Amino acid sequence: MRSYNKISGYDKCNNLVSYLEYDDDLQNIMRYYNVKGNVLERILTSYSDDEPYFEQMNSVVEYENNIMLFSLVTAGETYMCPILSGQNFTSIEPPNIINTIYSTKFDEIGDSFIENFNMKNDLINEYLNKL
């Protein structure tokens, strides 16, 4: 079983807003979460034990309201769940998502591509009007 080195960051209200997890050698980022208001940036990396190969999944998720992270540990693995900022811990119901962008990067190919995304029409029109 691997152990990881973890760093957590909190805002002025003691809400968990950033989380970084390295592998044993402090060479590779395994998980990265960063919250700014209602936007969550997330990077999850998995490495193959058999080959020097990795897959990295990146996402940027915009929520309807401000969020914070809630840490869950299951079977020795740490999972970060976004919850409403300032919410008590009697409920970890996921907040409503407005926009998402997911991409994946494979080391053996060297390319990254956007897997999927969704975006409000208002936001698309707003950007188009700026052009």
Secondary structure, DSSP 8 states (H G I E B T S, - for coil): ----EEEEEE-TT--EEEEEEE-TTS-SEEEEEEEETTEEEEEEEEE-SSSS-EEEEEEEEEESS-EEEEEEEETTEEEEEEEETT--TT------EEEEEEEEEETTT--EEEEEEE--HHHHHHHHHH-
